[in-house]
């Protein structure tokens, strides 16, 4: 298990409500030195529930090496 300690991990989150915020999220992540991100899809917020999965899949399609869904 100690070999996993070498992997830098940042724990934080933002709300990606639509595709409009995708570029900003990726740009800010890169500025902070975060190379890859993971997007969790949740339908807990009604105003985001219809677009959450589609937005996450768009992010993965546009940035397949940097985004995990």
Backbone as JSON Lines, residues from 0, in Angstrom:
{"i":0,"aa":"X","n":[0.81,-1.2,0.0],"ca":[0.0,0.0,0.0],"c":[0.86,1.26,0.0]}
{"i":1,"aa":"X","n":[2.07,1.18,0.49],"ca":[2.9,2.38,0.58],"c":[3.21,2.99,-0.79]}
{"i":2,"aa":"X","n":[3.23,2.17,-1.84],"ca":[3.51,2.73,-3.17],"c":[2.44,3.74,-3.61]}
{"i":3,"aa":"X","n":[1.25,3.63,-3.05],"ca":[0.17,4.57,-3.37],"c":[0.43,5.95,-2.77]}
{"i":4,"aa":"X","n":[1.28,6.04,-1.76],"ca":[1.58,7.32,-1.14],"c":[2.35,8.25,-2.08]}
{"i":5,"aa":"X","n":[2.92,7.72,-3.13],"ca":[3.68,8.52,-4.08],"c":[2.78,9.29,-5.05]}
{"i":6,"aa":"X","n":[1.53,8.93,-5.1],"ca":[0.59,9.55,-6.04],"c":[-0.02,10.8,-5.39]}
{"i":7,"aa":"X","n":[0.21,11.98,-5.99],"ca":[-0.38,13.2,-5.44],"c":[-1.88,13.26,-5.75]}
{"i":8,"aa":"X","n":[-2.66,13.46,-4.73],"ca":[-4.11,13.54,-4.89],"c":[-4.6,14.81,-4.22]}
{"i":9,"aa":"X","n":[-5.47,15.52,-4.92],"ca":[-6.08,16.72,-4.37],"c":[-7.56,16.4,-4.15]}
{"i":10,"aa":"X","n":[-8.04,16.7,-2.98],"ca":[-9.44,16.45,-2.66],"c":[-10.16,17.78,-2.56]}
{"i":11,"aa":"X","n":[-11.07,18.02,-3.45],"ca":[-11.85,19.24,-3.47],"c":[-12.98,19.05,-4.46]}
{"i":12,"aa":"X","n":[-13.88,20.01,-4.51],"ca":[-14.94,19.84,-5.5],"c":[-15.52,21.17,-5.94]}
{"i":13,"aa":"X","n":[-16.1,21.13,-7.13],"ca":[-16.88,22.24,-7.67],"c":[-18.17,21.63,-8.22]}
{"i":14,"aa":"X","n":[-19.14,22.46,-8.47],"ca":[-20.39,21.99,-9.06],"c":[-20.38,22.32,-10.54]}
{"i":15,"aa":"X","n":[-20.39,21.3,-11.35],"ca":[-20.42,21.45,-12.8],"c":[-21.87,21.3,-13.25]}
{"i":16,"aa":"X","n":[-22.57,22.42,-13.3],"ca":[-24.0,22.39,-13.59],"c":[-24.35,22.28,-15.05]}
{"i":17,"aa":"X","n":[-23.46,22.74,-15.93],"ca":[-23.74,22.66,-17.36],"c":[-22.44,22.68,-18.14]}
{"i":18,"aa":"X","n":[-22.54,22.49,-19.43],"ca":[-21.36,22.49,-20.28],"c":[-20.66,23.85,-20.3]}
{"i":19,"aa":"X","n":[-21.37,24.91,-19.96],"ca":[-20.78,26.26,-19.97],"c":[-19.65,26.4,-18.96]}
{"i":20,"aa":"X","n":[-19.69,25.66,-17.88],"ca":[-18.66,25.75,-16.86],"c":[-17.49,24.82,-17.07]}
{"i":21,"aa":"X","n":[-17.57,23.97,-18.08],"ca":[-16.55,22.95,-18.3],"c":[-15.17,23.55,-18.59]}
{"i":22,"aa":"X","n":[-15.09,24.47,-19.5],"ca":[-13.8,25.08,-19.84],"c":[-13.19,25.78,-18.63]}
{"i":23,"aa":"X","n":[-13.99,26.52,-17.89],"ca":[-13.49,27.2,-16.7],"c":[-12.95,26.21,-15.68]}
{"i":24,"aa":"X","n":[-13.68,25.12,-15.47],"ca":[-13.26,24.11,-14.51],"c":[-11.92,23.51,-14.91]}
{"i":25,"aa":"X","n":[-11.77,23.16,-16.18],"ca":[-10.51,22.58,-16.65],"c":[-9.37,23.59,-16.6]}
{"i":26,"aa":"X","n":[-9.64,24.83,-17.01],"ca":[-8.6,25.86,-16.95],"c":[-8.13,26.11,-15.52]}
{"i":27,"aa":"X","n":[-9.06,26.22,-14.59],"ca":[-8.71,26.45,-13.19],"c":[-7.93,25.27,-12.62]}
{"i":28,"aa":"X","n":[-8.32,24.06,-13.0],"ca":[-7.62,22.87,-12.53],"c":[-6.17,22.88,-13.0]}
{"i":29,"aa":"X","n":[-5.97,23.22,-14.25],"ca":[-4.61,23.25,-14.79],"c":[-3.77,24.35,-14.13]}
{"i":30,"aa":"X","n":[-4.4,25.51,-13.91],"ca":[-3.69,26.6,-13.23],"c":[-3.25,26.19,-11.83]}
{"i":31,"aa":"X","n":[-4.03,25.34,-11.19],"ca":[-3.71,24.88,-9.85],"c":[-2.75,23.7,-9.86]}
{"i":32,"aa":"X","n":[-2.36,23.26,-11.04],"ca":[-1.43,22.14,-11.15],"c":[-2.08,20.78,-11.06]}
{"i":33,"aa":"X","n":[-3.39,20.74,-11.25],"ca":[-4.12,19.47,-11.21],"c":[-4.24,18.97,-12.64]}
{"i":34,"aa":"X","n":[-3.59,17.85,-12.94],"ca":[-3.54,17.35,-14.3],"c":[-4.77,16.6,-14.74]}
{"i":35,"aa":"X","n":[-5.4,15.88,-13.84],"ca":[-6.56,15.07,-14.19],"c":[-7.65,15.29,-13.16]}
{"i":36,"aa":"X","n":[-8.9,15.15,-13.6],"ca":[-10.02,15.34,-12.68],"c":[-11.0,14.19,-12.8]}
{"i":37,"aa":"X","n":[-11.76,14.0,-11.77],"ca":[-12.83,13.01,-11.76],"c":[-14.15,13.76,-11.55]}
{"i":38,"aa":"X","n":[-15.15,13.39,-12.34],"ca":[-16.46,14.03,-12.23],"c":[-17.45,13.0,-11.69]}
{"i":39,"aa":"X","n":[-18.07,13.33,-10.59],"ca":[-19.11,12.47,-10.01],"c":[-20.47,13.02,-10.43]}
{"i":40,"aa":"X","n":[-21.31,12.17,-10.94],"ca":[-22.64,12.6,-11.4],"c":[-23.66,12.34,-10.3]}
{"i":41,"aa":"X","n":[-24.35,13.38,-9.94],"ca":[-25.37,13.26,-8.9],"c":[-26.63,13.98,-9.36]}
{"i":42,"aa":"X","n":[-27.75,13.37,-9.12],"ca":[-29.02,14.0,-9.49],"c":[-29.72,14.54,-8.25]}
{"i":43,"aa":"X","n":[-28.94,14.83,-7.22],"ca":[-29.51,15.31,-5.97],"c":[-30.05,16.73,-6.07]}
{"i":44,"aa":"X","n":[-29.53,17.51,-7.02],"ca":[-29.98,18.88,-7.19],"c":[-30.89,18.94,-8.4]}
{"i":45,"aa":"X","n":[-32.16,19.22,-8.22],"ca":[-33.12,19.17,-9.34],"c":[-32.74,19.99,-10.56]}
{"i":46,"aa":"X","n":[-32.18,21.18,-10.36],"ca":[-31.86,22.01,-11.52],"c":[-30.71,21.46,-12.35]}
{"i":47,"aa":"X","n":[-29.95,20.53,-11.8],"ca":[-28.83,19.94,-12.53],"c":[-29.11,18.5,-12.96]}
{"i":48,"aa":"X","n":[-30.14,17.92,-12.49],"ca":[-30.35,16.49,-12.68],"c":[-30.47,16.07,-14.14]}
{"i":49,"aa":"X","n":[-31.05,16.9,-14.98],"ca":[-31.24,16.51,-16.37],"c":[-29.96,16.59,-17.19]}
{"i":50,"aa":"X","n":[-29.03,17.44,-16.8],"ca":[-27.82,17.61,-17.61],"c":[-26.56,17.03,-16.99]}
{"i":51,"aa":"X","n":[-26.64,16.52,-15.78],"ca":[-25.43,16.08,-15.08],"c":[-24.67,15.0,-15.85]}
{"i":52,"aa":"X","n":[-25.33,13.94,-16.27],"ca":[-24.64,12.86,-16.97],"c":[-24.13,13.31,-18.33]}
{"i":53,"aa":"X","n":[-24.95,14.06,-19.06],"ca":[-24.54,14.52,-20.39],"c":[-23.33,15.44,-20.3]}
{"i":54,"aa":"X","n":[-23.29,16.33,-19.33],"ca":[-22.17,17.24,-19.17],"c":[-20.9,16.47,-18.82]}
{"i":55,"aa":"X","n":[-21.02,15.49,-17.95],"ca":[-19.86,14.67,-17.58],"c":[-19.34,13.89,-18.77]}
{"i":56,"aa":"X","n":[-20.22,13.33,-19.56],"ca":[-19.79,12.56,-20.73],"c":[-19.18,13.47,-21.8]}
{"i":57,"aa":"X","n":[-19.69,14.68,-21.93],"ca":[-19.09,15.64,-22.85],"c":[-17.66,15.96,-22.41]}
{"i":58,"aa":"X","n":[-17.47,16.17,-21.12],"ca":[-16.13,16.44,-20.6],"c":[-15.18,15.29,-20.92]}
{"i":59,"aa":"X","n":[-15.65,14.07,-20.74],"ca":[-14.82,12.89,-21.02],"c":[-14.52,12.79,-22.51]}
{"i":60,"aa":"X","n":[-15.5,13.06,-23.36],"ca":[-15.3,12.98,-24.8],"c":[-14.31,14.03,-25.29]}
{"i":61,"aa":"X","n":[-14.38,15.23,-24.74],"ca":[-13.5,16.3,-25.17],"c":[-12.08,16.18,-24.59]}
{"i":62,"aa":"X","n":[-11.97,15.55,-23.42],"ca":[-10.67,15.46,-22.73],"c":[-10.48,14.04,-22.18]}
{"i":63,"aa":"X","n":[-10.4,13.05,-23.06],"ca":[-10.38,11.64,-22.61],"c":[-9.21,11.25,-21.71]}
{"i":64,"aa":"X","n":[-8.08,11.93,-21.81],"ca":[-6.92,11.57,-20.99],"c":[-6.89,12.29,-19.65]}
{"i":65,"aa":"X","n":[-7.72,13.35,-19.51],"ca":[-7.67,14.17,-18.32],"c":[-8.9,14.07,-17.42]}
{"i":66,"aa":"X","n":[-9.98,13.5,-17.94],"ca":[-11.25,13.46,-17.21],"c":[-11.69,12.01,-17.0]}
{"i":67,"aa":"X","n":[-12.11,11.73,-15.78],"ca":[-12.67,10.42,-15.43],"c":[-14.08,10.64,-14.91]}
{"i":68,"aa":"X","n":[-14.99,9.8,-15.33],"ca":[-16.4,9.94,-14.92],"c":[-16.81,8.71,-14.16]}
